[in-house]
Amino acid sequence: MTEFGFDPQRAFDAVKRLANDAPGQMADGVGRLVRDSSPERLEQVMRSPARKAILEGIFWQMPKQIDPAQAAGVKSSIRWNITGRPDDGIDVYQLQLDDGRFRVIKGTGGPDPRLTITIDGVEFLRLVTGNSDPMKAYFKGRIKISGDVMFAAKLGSLFRMPGSGEDGSDGGDDTGTANGSN
């Protein structure tokens, strides 16, 4: 401690805590923003130049959300086909999981996927922010799955969902609004 009562180590520790909490706090804010936005507004955003930054930000965070205990011993590849681009193209991201280690490849490179998930950009935003129930979305045709469907059912347990409730529920429903409220 210095003469003025300032402890640099204590300040450094406080900054580290804030930095560690930032992704979760940001995810909570994004989840609320998605929940409170109209479907038209989400569609507009996902058809704008912001789409690339949004998708890359989400996929950049995915490895940080892996639950190492659940992912131990799992070796798999998951391809995400995100539709709804303004040029009618598809954004492709491949997630490779190898015994708790995780990496993201943009594009179709990498091994053949064990699971391919095709989903519209707006539904993808709802899904990753906990504002959509994946099973309901699948049965309503908003998510298409090919490959190992049993692995798809386990996929949610591999990730810690930022912004989800303490009880592990996602708080979402099939309309894209949390708990059915607008």
C-alpha positions as CSV (number, residue, x, y, z in Angstrom):
1,M,0.0,0.0,0.0
2,T,1.3,3.5,-0.8
3,E,1.1,6.7,1.2
4,F,-2.3,7.6,-0.1
5,G,-4.0,4.3,0.7
6,F,-4.0,3.1,-2.9
7,D,-3.1,-0.6,-3.3
8,P,-2.1,-1.3,-6.9
9,Q,-2.6,-5.1,-6.5
10,R,-6.1,-4.6,-5.1
11,A,-6.9,-2.3,-8.1
12,F,-5.5,-4.8,-10.5
13,D,-7.5,-7.7,-9.0
14,A,-10.7,-5.6,-9.2
15,V,-10.0,-4.9,-12.9
16,K,-9.4,-8.6,-13.5
17,R,-12.7,-9.5,-11.8
18,L,-14.6,-6.9,-14.0
19,A,-13.0,-8.2,-17.2
20,N,-13.9,-11.8,-16.3
21,D,-17.5,-10.9,-15.6
22,A,-17.8,-8.7,-18.8
23,P,-18.7,-11.5,-21.3
24,G,-21.5,-12.8,-19.0
25,Q,-22.8,-9.3,-18.4
26,M,-22.7,-8.5,-22.1
27,A,-24.5,-11.8,-22.9
28,D,-27.2,-10.9,-20.4
29,G,-27.6,-7.5,-22.1
30,V,-27.7,-9.0,-25.6
31,G,-30.2,-11.6,-24.4
32,R,-32.5,-8.8,-23.1
33,L,-32.0,-6.8,-26.3
34,V,-33.0,-9.8,-28.5
35,R,-36.0,-10.6,-26.2
36,D,-37.3,-7.1,-26.3
37,S,-36.8,-6.5,-30.0
38,S,-39.5,-7.1,-32.6
39,P,-39.1,-9.9,-35.1
40,E,-39.0,-7.3,-37.8
41,R,-36.1,-5.4,-36.1
42,L,-34.1,-8.6,-35.6
43,E,-34.6,-9.5,-39.2
44,Q,-33.4,-6.0,-40.2
45,V,-30.3,-6.3,-38.1
46,M,-29.5,-9.8,-39.4
47,R,-29.8,-8.6,-43.0
48,S,-27.5,-5.6,-42.4
49,P,-23.7,-5.4,-42.4
50,A,-23.9,-5.9,-38.6
51,R,-24.7,-9.6,-39.2
52,K,-21.0,-10.5,-39.8
53,A,-19.8,-8.9,-36.5
54,I,-22.7,-10.4,-34.6
55,L,-22.1,-14.0,-35.8
56,E,-18.3,-13.7,-35.4
57,G,-18.8,-12.4,-31.9
58,I,-21.1,-15.3,-31.0
59,F,-18.8,-17.9,-32.4
60,W,-15.7,-16.3,-30.8
61,Q,-17.4,-16.6,-27.4
62,M,-18.5,-20.3,-27.9
63,P,-15.2,-21.9,-26.9
64,K,-15.4,-19.8,-23.7
65,Q,-18.8,-21.2,-22.9
66,I,-17.9,-24.9,-23.1
67,D,-18.4,-26.9,-19.9
68,P,-15.1,-28.9,-19.6
69,A,-16.6,-31.5,-17.4
70,Q,-19.4,-32.3,-19.9
71,A,-17.1,-32.1,-22.9
72,A,-14.5,-34.4,-21.5
73,G,-14.0,-37.4,-23.8
74,V,-16.2,-35.9,-26.6
75,K,-14.7,-35.7,-30.0
76,S,-17.0,-34.2,-32.6
77,S,-17.6,-31.7,-35.3
78,I,-20.7,-29.5,-35.6
79,R,-21.5,-27.4,-38.7
80,W,-23.8,-24.4,-38.3
81,N,-25.4,-23.2,-41.6
82,I,-26.8,-19.7,-40.8
83,T,-29.3,-18.7,-43.4
84,G,-31.1,-15.4,-44.1
85,R,-28.3,-13.4,-45.6
86,P,-29.3,-10.4,-47.8
87,D,-27.6,-12.1,-50.8
88,D,-29.4,-15.4,-50.0
89,G,-26.1,-17.0,-49.1
90,I,-25.3,-19.0,-46.0
91,D,-22.8,-18.3,-43.3
92,V,-21.0,-21.5,-42.3
93,Y,-19.2,-22.1,-39.0
94,Q,-17.7,-25.4,-38.0
95,L,-17.1,-26.2,-34.3
96,Q,-14.6,-28.8,-33.5
97,L,-14.7,-30.4,-30.1
98,D,-11.8,-32.6,-29.0
99,D,-11.9,-33.8,-25.3
100,G,-12.9,-30.5,-23.8
101,R,-10.9,-28.4,-26.3
102,F,-12.9,-26.4,-28.8
103,R,-12.1,-24.4,-31.9
104,V,-14.2,-22.6,-34.5
105,I,-13.5,-22.7,-38.3
106,K,-15.3,-20.3,-40.5
107,G,-16.4,-21.9,-43.7
108,T,-16.7,-25.6,-44.7
109,G,-13.1,-26.5,-43.9
110,G,-12.4,-29.3,-41.5
111,P,-13.6,-32.9,-41.2
112,D,-17.1,-34.0,-42.1
113,P,-19.4,-32.9,-39.4
114,R,-21.2,-35.3,-37.0
115,L,-24.0,-32.9,-36.9
116,T,-25.2,-30.1,-39.2
117,I,-27.6,-27.5,-37.9
118,T,-29.3,-25.2,-40.4
119,I,-31.1,-22.2,-38.9
120,D,-32.1,-18.7,-39.9
121,G,-30.0,-15.9,-38.5
122,V,-32.9,-14.5,-36.3
123,E,-33.7,-17.9,-34.9
124,F,-30.0,-18.4,-34.2
125,L,-29.9,-15.2,-32.2
126,R,-32.9,-16.2,-30.2
127,L,-31.4,-19.7,-29.6
128,V,-28.0,-18.6,-28.4
129,T,-29.4,-15.9,-26.1
130,G,-31.8,-18.3,-24.4
131,N,-34.9,-16.8,-26.0
132,S,-36.0,-19.9,-28.0
133,D,-36.6,-23.4,-26.9
134,P,-34.5,-25.5,-29.3
135,M,-36.8,-28.6,-29.2
136,K,-39.9,-26.5,-29.9
137,A,-38.1,-24.7,-32.7
138,Y,-37.0,-28.0,-34.2
139,F,-40.5,-29.5,-34.1
140,K,-41.9,-26.3,-35.7
141,G,-39.3,-26.5,-38.5
142,R,-37.3,-23.5,-37.6
143,I,-34.2,-25.6,-37.0
144,K,-33.1,-28.3,-39.3
145,I,-30.8,-31.1,-38.2
146,S,-28.9,-33.7,-40.2
147,G,-26.5,-36.2,-38.9
148,D,-26.5,-37.6,-35.3
149,V,-29.8,-36.4,-33.8
150,M,-29.0,-38.1,-30.5
151,F,-25.8,-35.9,-30.3
152,A,-27.9,-32.9,-31.1
153,A,-30.1,-33.6,-28.0
154,K,-26.9,-33.6,-25.8
155,L,-25.5,-30.4,-27.4
156,G,-27.1,-28.0,-24.8
157,S,-25.4,-29.8,-21.9
158,L,-21.9,-29.1,-23.4
159,F,-22.3,-25.4,-23.0
160,R,-22.8,-23.0,-20.1
161,M,-25.4,-20.6,-21.5
162,P,-24.7,-17.0,-20.6
163,G,-27.8,-15.1,-19.6
164,S,-29.7,-18.3,-18.7
165,G,-31.3,-18.7,-15.3
166,E,-29.5,-20.1,-12.3
167,D,-31.7,-23.1,-12.4
168,G,-30.3,-24.1,-15.8
169,S,-33.5,-23.3,-17.7
170,D,-33.3,-21.1,-20.7
171,G,-36.3,-19.0,-19.8
172,G,-37.4,-18.9,-23.4
173,D,-40.3,-20.1,-25.3
174,D,-41.0,-20.9,-28.9
175,T,-42.1,-17.4,-29.8
176,G,-38.7,-15.8,-29.3
177,T,-39.7,-14.0,-26.1
178,A,-38.6,-14.9,-22.7
179,N,-41.3,-16.5,-20.5
180,G,-43.9,-15.5,-23.1
181,S,-43.8,-11.8,-22.2
182,N,-43.2,-8.9,-24.6
